[in-house]
Amino acid sequence: MSRIGKQLILVPDGVEVKIADNKISVRGPKGELIQEINPLVIVEKKDNEISIAVKNPQVKQQKSLWGLFRRLIANMIVGVTKGFSKQLEVNGIGYKAVAQGDILVLNLGYSHPIEYKVPEGIEVKVEKNIITVLGIDKQVVGQTAAEIRAMRKPEPYKGKGIKYLDEILRRKVGKSAAKGE
């Protein structure tokens, strides 16, 4: 039995869930998300609860799909009600970020500024040196934050670059000057 998969998902008020043709659509105050369901997974809605099962719970692949789809559907419901966000911090002298509509302009010590086109459904806010990525789809929010971070990963000596706000960097000691005797 999948410990995550067998838990019921409660559907809050104001959220509409439709299950049809191996697809589940969740509509809420922030928007709508659609997820295709694997044919081995059975999704049923009764009143304000969604239950997930698989055709054969003894098969390892199906057990893993069971927990996966339970978590995906739960994240869809959280996304359309509250939304998801990731925060990135820009560190370094002269490093800065500016949001211009759906384009994020980054000055990261290269000879030119980098223009990043923000995906549809994602909102980017910049305050001082903090970049906030907001959206209703958890996967797209995480992917966008990872792509922004990859433009200049933090280096271990001075910590310059883009890092997640809650990320802890392992700092290294630099070279020490040779002592003359």
C-alpha positions, -999 to +999 in steps of 0.1 A: +000+000+000+011+035-008+011+056+024+007+088+004-016+074-023-042+061+001-048+095+018-080+113+006-077+147-009-102+173+005-116+197-021-121+231-005-151+254-012-147+274-044-127+247-062-143+227-090-129+193-100-138+175-132-126+140-141-132+128-177-113+109-204-081+102-184-079+139-175-085+159-144-092+196-144-091+217-113-106+252-114-102+277-085-100+314-077-065+317-092-070+298-124-074+263-140-050+234-142-053+202-163-034+170-157-035+138-178-039+107-157-021+074-164-045+046-174-032+024-145-044+050-120-081+052-109-093+086-097-128+090-081-146+120-067-172+116-040-188+147-024-157+169-015-132+141-014-110+126-041-096+091-038-068+076-058-062+039-064-043+017-089-054-014-108-028-037-091-012-024-059+013-052-058+032-040-088+060-016-079+055+008-109+018+011-101+025+018-064+049+046-074+022+061-097-003+059-069+016+083-047+027+105-076-008+112-089-021+118-054+006+144-048+001+160-083-036+164-078-031+178-042-006+203-056-031+213-083-057+221-056-032+241-036-020+259-067-055+271-077-063+283-042-031+297-027-005+295-055+032+287-053+063+309-050+101+306-050+125+333-039+159+339-053+186+362-040+211+380-062+245+385-046+275+403-060+288+438-067+270+452-098+247+422-100+211+433-104+177+421-118+149+442-133+114+429-143+101+446-175+067+431-182+072+394-192+110+398-195+135+396-167+167+415-174+197+403-154+231+420-150+254+392-137+289+403-144+289+392-180+298+417-208+261+419-217+227+419-198+207+386-200+171+389-210+150+360-198+115+355-212+092+345-183+069+316-192+031+321-196+013+318-163+043+329-142+048+362-126+082+376-115+086+404-090+119+420-081+125+439-049+161+451-043+181+419-047+153+394-042+135+378-072+101+362-064+087+337-089+049+332-085+024+309-102-002+282-098+017+253-113+043+240-089+064+223-116+066+254-138+074+277-108+103+254-098+116+251-133+115+288-139+134+295-106+160+268-115+165+283-150+171+318-135+195+304-109+214+285-136+224+318-153+249+324-126+252+297-099+266+309-066+304+303-063+318+289-031+344+315-023+326+349-021+290+336-026+285+357-058+257+346-080+220+337-078+209+314-050+176+303-034+167+325-004+167+295+020+197+278+003+228+273+025+261+276+007+292+257+018+319+284+017+355+275+009+386+292+023+406+310-004+443+307-010+464+321+018+495+342+009+529+325+014+547+337+045+581+350+038+608+343+064 
